[in-house]
């Protein structure tokens, strides 16, 4: 709960008056290190929104995740040691979890879950990198850095 409370308000996060072109690589490095730590909750929220968007916009992925989650939930809610008998075979909860994984992984593969993961990682890294490197740093007294103050 504490990480959510660190979320920076939208007025500060999206303050376009603070956006400026960095003068050199040293300024970019300084801005990236400061802004990623300062806005990390906002960046995590953006990543979560992208993940939800990808899941909702792909019906097959939504179906694959739903089926996998439902199967895992059913296995986890069984009483400890409860076995399932199918066709003369006995399956322990551990066996059931392995079967669930063996079915879920190909299902997620065909639903392009890997593509979604790399797409979200790439887009998040790009958005975070652009925002963090373009957002000017504040001085200790609350005023904005100028290019002279930011020179390394």
C-alpha positions in Angstrom: 0.0 0.0 0.0 2.9 2.3 0.7 4.2 2.2 -3.0 0.7 3.4 -4.2 0.8 6.3 -1.8 4.1 7.5 -3.4 2.2 8.0 -6.7 3.0 11.6 -8.0 -0.1 13.6 -8.9 -0.8 14.0 -12.6 -0.3 17.8 -12.5 3.4 17.2 -11.6 3.9 14.0 -13.6 2.5 15.6 -16.8 3.8 19.1 -16.2 4.8 20.0 -19.7 6.5 23.2 -18.5 9.2 21.1 -16.9 10.0 19.3 -20.2 13.3 20.3 -21.7 15.9 18.9 -24.1 18.9 17.6 -22.1 22.2 19.3 -23.0 24.4 16.3 -22.9 24.7 12.6 -21.9 25.6 13.5 -18.3 22.3 15.4 -17.8 20.4 12.5 -19.3 22.0 10.1 -16.9 21.3 12.3 -13.9 17.7 12.9 -15.0 17.1 9.2 -15.6 18.5 8.1 -12.2 16.5 10.8 -10.3 13.2 10.6 -12.2 13.0 6.8 -12.4 13.3 6.7 -8.6 10.9 9.6 -8.1 8.2 8.5 -10.5 8.5 4.7 -10.3 5.0 4.3 -9.0 3.6 6.3 -11.9 5.7 4.2 -14.3 4.5 0.9 -12.7 0.9 2.2 -13.1 1.5 2.9 -16.8 2.9 -0.6 -17.2 -0.2 -2.1 -15.5 -2.5 -0.1 -17.8 -0.6 -1.4 -20.9 -0.8 -5.0 -19.6 -4.6 -4.7 -19.0 -5.0 -3.1 -22.5 -3.1 -5.9 -24.1 -5.2 -8.6 -22.3 -8.5 -6.9 -23.1 -7.7 -6.2 -26.7 -6.7 -9.9 -27.4 -9.7 -12.2 -26.9 -7.6 -15.3 -27.3 -5.1 -14.1 -24.7 -8.0 -13.2 -22.4 -9.4 -16.7 -22.8 -6.1 -18.4 -22.3 -5.4 -16.5 -19.1 -8.9 -17.1 -17.8 -8.8 -20.8 -18.4 -5.3 -21.1 -16.8 -6.3 -19.0 -13.8 -9.5 -21.0 -13.3 -7.7 -24.3 -13.5 -5.0 -23.1 -11.0 -7.7 -21.8 -8.7 -9.6 -25.0 -8.7 -6.5 -27.0 -8.0 -5.5 -24.7 -5.1 -8.9 -24.7 -3.4 -9.0 -28.5 -3.1 -8.4 -30.1 0.3 -4.9 -31.1 1.0 -4.1 -34.5 -0.4 -7.3 -34.8 -2.4 -6.7 -36.9 -5.5 -8.6 -37.1 -8.7 -9.3 -40.4 -10.4 -9.7 -40.4 -14.2 -9.7 -43.5 -16.3 -8.0 -45.7 -13.7 -5.3 -43.1 -13.0 -4.9 -41.2 -9.8 -3.7 -37.6 -9.9 -2.3 -35.9 -6.8 -2.6 -32.1 -6.5 1.1 -31.8 -7.6 0.3 -33.9 -10.7 -2.8 -31.8 -11.4 -0.6 -28.6 -11.2 1.9 -30.1 -13.7 -0.9 -31.0 -16.1 -2.3 -27.5 -15.7 1.0 -26.0 -16.6 1.5 -28.4 -19.5 -1.8 -27.3 -20.9 -1.5 -23.6 -20.1 1.9 -23.0 -21.5 1.1 -24.0 -25.1 -2.3 -22.2 -24.8 -0.5 -19.0 -23.8 2.1 -19.5 -26.5 -0.6 -19.7 -29.2 -2.3 -16.7 -27.7 1.0 -14.7 -28.2 1.6 -14.0 -24.5 5.3 -13.8 -25.2 4.8 -11.1 -27.8 2.6 -9.1 -25.4 5.2 -9.3 -22.7 8.0 -8.0 -24.9 5.7 -5.4 -26.4 4.8 -4.1 -23.0 8.4 -4.2 -21.8 9.6 -2.3 -24.9 6.9 0.3 -24.8 7.3 0.9 -21.1 11.0 1.2 -21.4 10.6 3.7 -24.2 8.0 5.8 -22.4 9.9 5.8 -19.2 13.2 6.7 -20.9 11.7 9.5 -22.8 9.7 11.0 -19.9 12.5 10.6 -17.4 15.2 12.1 -19.6 13.0 15.0 -20.7 11.7 16.0 -17.3 13.9 18.7 -15.7 15.1 18.1 -12.2 14.2 20.4 -9.3 16.8 22.3 -7.3 16.9 21.8 -3.5 15.0 25.1 -3.1 12.2 23.9 -5.4 13.1 25.9 -8.4 13.9 24.2 -11.7 17.4 23.4 -12.9 18.6 25.5 -15.8 21.0 24.3 -18.4 23.9 26.0 -16.5 23.0 24.3 -13.3 22.7 20.9 -15.0 26.0 20.9 -16.7 28.2 18.1 -15.5 
